[in-house]
Amino acid sequence: MRLCVIGAGLSGLATAHALKTAGIDFVCLEQARDVGGLWRRPQAGERGPGYLSLHLNTAKHLTGYSDFPMPASYPFYPRHSQVASYLRAFAEWAGVLDRIELGTTVDSVRQEADGGWTVVSRDANGTVSSRGFTHVIVASGHNSEPSMPALPKGAETFKGTIRHSLDYRDGSDHAGQRVVVVGLGNSAVDIAADLSRHAELTVLSVRRGLHIVPKQLFGMALDEIADAPWWISMSLEEQRKFIDQTLLVARGKLRDYGLPEPDHPMFASAITISDEILSRIRHGAVTPKPAIDVVDGDRVSFTDGTSVTADTIVYCTGYRMAFPFLEPGCPIGAQGSVELYKRVVAPDRPGLFFTGLIRPVGSITRLVEAQARWIARLVTGAATLPEAEVMHKEIATYLSGVAGQYGQQHAASTQVNMAPYLEELREE
């Protein structure tokens, strides 16, 4: 029995540790030059989302691995370079580095007639190899390919630079420039706040309102609140009312900052976590604007009729999940939703598993560790799966439930509620 793990970020390393602990032989394939996933700062010639101002939005004691806490010397919210160093140290401590092949890109993963899996990969020198495995675990995450919307009319005439946040590094690179940041997610507000300390003008262009929540409420990190028994005991409506009232007292209405109010209730879409952006707006360092309407040369016009001259437009519009090495239809079904039993198992492809393909409110680490331990039990036969029909029914029930809370959006299919999902995995 030999397994292939794809990816050596936070999820891949947790999976590797669980497999080694269970005495299971495996190899881990990682396309980057080192472990660490999105927390690792890209080296020369590489693309990656590790901008210098990136910090954890979750508490270090809940984000670190259960058997290997983050150093006491780290701040409550470590910066990306500290997280990258920690992940490297974990890989060394867990003794899995010798199982990880760095600089290795997976070209294809296919299941053979006998149920085994063939993985074709290329190493850093371009050498192609084809190897057989009994199981494959995909731990490459969901921040795979940058998502760029249709550019506004006249974008081809823009005299400056249009880029995705994937290629953003540091605000000092834009010193003295006039920059338009598009979006209101976590990367957008981080980058806008960072730019505002260097750029001549920082504009935040927002098409749709999102709920903006500080990293802490009542002195507690958001993931500490999500883990608290008093929070878990609340219904969804009670949780929403609690947070809405708390935010109203703490910061007032978002329209008071020139931002659109969300068109959906709390927790019906991803929330934006930031301690800075509203303060930077109030201090005049960031100027909020609605969506871009048209671009003409160096002038960017917005749907409210106002315009600015700009040198750079940074699209912080997120990422698409992509698994080009897998056959179409897995794990993303025909309707665009992720279709996995317990968010882990591909029901029609025995031996194929996924870790980390979830979006909780709070740290993902404990959930990924639980996923990895369950997979190890399935692989060794200590746990078993139900029939495919039963798994498909569970998937349908789950997707119907999240659609009721989050709406019919593709990203909703990876949303999980922290405590109930962790309990599910522990039961398995």
N, C-alpha and C positions, 0 to 999 in steps of 0.2 A: 504494500500500500504506500503510494507516494502522492503527495498533494502539490498543487501549484497555487501560490498566492500571488495575486497581481496587485502591486502597489505597496510602498513602504512608508506611507504617511502614518498618521495617528492610528487609523483603523487597521492598516496592514501590519503594523508592529504589534498591536494588541492581539491580532489573529496569530501572528507568528509565535508570540509568547505562549498563547493558549495551546497551540499545537505542540510546541516543544515540551511544555509541562505535561501534556498527555502522552508523550513519547511517540508522536506521529512524525514520520519523515516527510519533509517538504522542502521546496525551493521557492524563494520569493523573487519576483522579477520587478525591477523598478527602473523606469526610463530615465530618471534624473541621475545626477552624479553623486548624490548622497541621499540618505534617508531624511524624512521630515516633511514631505508633502508640501502643502501650500505655505507652511511656516518657514520653510527654508528659503533664504534669499537667493534668487537666481544668479548664477555666475555668468561671466562674459559669454554672449552668444545665446543665452537661454531666455525664454519668456517665463513670466510667473507673477503671481499676485502679491509677492512679499514686499509691499511698499514700506518705507522706513518707519512711518508713524503707526504701523499696524500693531495693535495690542490685543490681548485676550479681552473678550467681553464677558467671560465667565470666570468665577473665582478659581484661583490656582489649586486650592485644596479639593475642589470638585472636578477639576479638569485633569489633574495628574492621575496616573495609573494607580490602582488600589494598592498594589504591592511595591510601588516605587514613587513616593510623593515627590512633588517639586521641592527644590531646595528652600530651606527656611529663609535664605538670604534674598529670595525673589520677592518682588512686590506683590501685592494682592492681585493685580492685573499685569502679568509679565508682558514685555514687548516681544515682537516676533522672533528676534534673534535669540532671546532667552528660551523661548519655547522650542526653537530649532535645536539649541544646544541640549536641552532637556531630552528631546526625543532621541537624539544621537546617544546620549548617556544611557537612556533606557535600553536601546538596542544593544549596547555593550554589556550592560548589567544582565539583561535577559539571555545573553549568549546566542543571539540570532544573526549577528553580522555575517558569520561564515555561510549562512544559508541564503543571503541576499545577493543577487546579481545586479549590480548598479549599471547604469547606462544601457539597459536592455529594454527594447521596445517590443511589445507583443503585437504581432501582425494578425494572428487569427487563433481562435479557440473553437474547435469543432468536436462534436460527439461522434464516436464511431459506433458501428453496428453492435459491438460487444458491450456497449455502455461506457467504455473508457473514453478519455479525452486526449486529443492531440493539440498541443500548443506549439505554434510556430512563432519564433522570436528572432530578433536581430540584436547582436551585441554592439558595443561602442565602435567596433571596427567594421561593422556592417556584415559580419559573418552570420548567416542564417542557420538556425538549428530547429529541428522538429523533434519534440519529445512527447512521450505518452505518460499520462497521469490517471489515477483512479478518480480523483476529485479536483475541481477548480474552485477557488474562492476569489471573487472579485472584490478588491478593497480599494479601488481607484477613486472612489468618491463621486460627487455630483458636480464639482466645479471643473468641468472638463474643457469646454470650448466657449470662448467669449461670445456673448449674445449681443449683436448689434441690431438696433431697429432700423427701419427704413429711414435713410437720412432725409432731412428736410429739403424742400425745394431750394435750389441754388447752391447746395452743398459743394457741387463740383467747382464752383467759382471761389470757394473760400481760399484766402491767401495764406492762412496759417496752417496749423497742424490739427487734424482730427484723429484722436486715438481712443482706445478702450482702456479702462482702468488697469487691465492686465499689464499694460506697458508703462504705467505710472510708477515712479520711484520715490521722488522727494520734491517737496515744495521749492527747495532752493534751485532746482532745475528750471523753474519758471519765475525766477526773481525779476521783478519789474514788468512782467507780462500782464496782460488782461485775459483772464481765463474763465470760460463758461463750463461748469460741471453739470452734467445731465443725470438726474436721478435723485432718489431720496432714501436709498437703502443704506446699509452700514458702510459700504465702501464710499459711497457718494458723500456722506456727511463727514467721514474721516478725512477724505481727500480735500473737501472744501475747507474744513477747519485747518488742515495742514497748509494748503495754499494761501490762506488768508494771512499767514505770517510772513509771506515772501512776495506774493504777487501784488501788482499795482491795483488790480481789481479782481475780485472773486465773485462770480455770479453763480447761484444755484438754481438751475432750471428744473421745475417740478411739474410734471403732468398730472400726477395723481397723488392725493394725500395719503400718508401712512401714519400710523401711531408711533410717536417718538417717545421713548421711555429711557430715563436715566439708568445707569448701571446699578444704582442702589436706591432702594426705597426704605425709609425708616432705619437706615443704617445696615440694611441687609442686601447682599447681592441678589440679583433677580433669580439666579439658580438656587440660592439658599431658600428663597421664598417658595420656589416651585417644589422644593424638597420638604417643606415644613408640613407637619401633620394638619395644622389648622387650615392651610391652603388646600391640601389634597381633599379635605373633608367638604370643601365648598362645591356647589354645583357650578357649571360653566357660567350661568347667568350671574351668580353671586361673585364669582371671580372677576367677571367683566365690570360689574358695578363697583367693586372694591377698587380696581385699578383706575377706572374712569374718575371716580371721586378723588382718589389720591393725586392723580395727575392734574386735575382741575385746581386743587389747592396748591400743588407744587409749582405749576408753570402757567396755569390759565389755558386759554384756547390757542390752538395753533394759528388761527387766523390773525391773532394779535401780533404774530411775528411775520405776517405776510405770506404764510404758507397755507395751502388748501387744507380744509378739514377732511379727515378720512371719510370715504363713502361707504365704509363697512365697519362692523363692530370690532372691538378688541379681540384678538386671537382668531379673526376670520381670514387673516393673511399674515405674512411675516411682519414682525414689528422691527422698528429701527431703534437700535440701542446707542445712545450718545449722551455724554455729559457736556459736550462742547458746542454743538451746532447752534442751539438756541441762544446761547450766550454770545457766540461770534456774530450772530445776526443782530442781536440787541446792541452790540458794541459797534455796529456798522462795518465790521470786517468782512461779512458775507452779505450779499444782496440777493434776496429771493426773487425769482421771476417765474412766470408760468412757462408752458411748453414753448419750444422754438417754433416759429412760424415759417420763416424764410431766412436764407443766408444770401448775402450779396457782397462779394468781395471780402472785405474785412469786417463787415457789419452784420450782426446777428440780431434779427427782429423776433419779438415774442408775440404771443397771441393776444396780449393786452394792448398792443400797439406801440410799446416802448422798444428801444433798441440800444445796443452797445457795440463799440468796436472791440474786436477780440483777436488774440494771437493764437489761442489754443482752445479747442473744445474737447473735453474729456467725457466720454460716455461711460458712466458707471451703471450699466444696464444688466449686470449679472452674467450668468453662465448657463449653458445648456448641458444637460446630461448627454453624454455620448459614449457609446461602447462599440467603436468601429471594428473591434476584433471579434465581436459576437455576431451570430446570425440575427437578422432583423426580427423583431417581435419579442425579444427577451433582453432585458426585463421590462422594456417599455412596450405595452400592448398597442393594439390598433387605435385605441382612443387617446393615446398619448400618456396614459397613466402607468406608473410602475406597478407591476402585478407579481408580487412575491408573497408567499405564505409566511405569516409572521414577519414580513418585511425582510426575509432572509433567503427563503428557499424558492427556487424555480420549479414549480410543481410538475411540469412536463419534461424536465431535463434532469433526471436523477444524477446527483453528484455535482451539481452546480449551485453555489451559494454566493451570497453577497453580504458584506459587512459595511456598516457606515452609510448605507443609502437611506438615511433618515434625517429628519429635521425636527429636533425637539426644541422646546423653550428651555434653555439651560445647556449645560455641558453634555456633550455626546459620549464622553469617555466610558462611563459606567455601562451605558447601553451597548456600546460596541464590545466591551469586555464580556458582557453577558451573551451577546450574539456569538462571539468566538468560542466561548465555553460550550454553548449548546451545539455548535457545529462539531466541535471535538467529540462530544458525546454521540452525535449522530454518526460520525465517521467510524468511531470505535465500536458502535453497536450498543452503547450504554443507553441510548435513547432511540426511538423509532419515529417515523413519520406516518401520518394517516394516508389513506388512499388519495390519489390525485383529485378525485371528485370532491372529497371533503376539503382539501386545500383550496380548490377553486371557489368553493362556497364561502370559506373564511375570507378569501380575498375580496369577493363581491360584497360581503357584509361590511368589511372594513372600508372599502372605497365608497360605499353608500354613506357610511357614517361620517367620514371626513368631508365628503361633498356637502353634507348637511351643515357642517361647521364652517368649512373654508370656502365653499362654493365649487363650481365646476372649473377649477383651474388645475393644470397639469401638476404644478408643484405641490398641490395639496396631497397627492398620493404618497408623499414621503413624510408627511407631518405625523408626529406621534406625541401623545401626552406622556410626560416623563414617568410618573409613578405607576400608572396602570400598565404601561408597556414593559417597564422593568419587572413588574410582578408577573406578567405573562411569560417573559423569558425565564424567570426563575422557576415557574411552574413547569415549563418544558424541560 
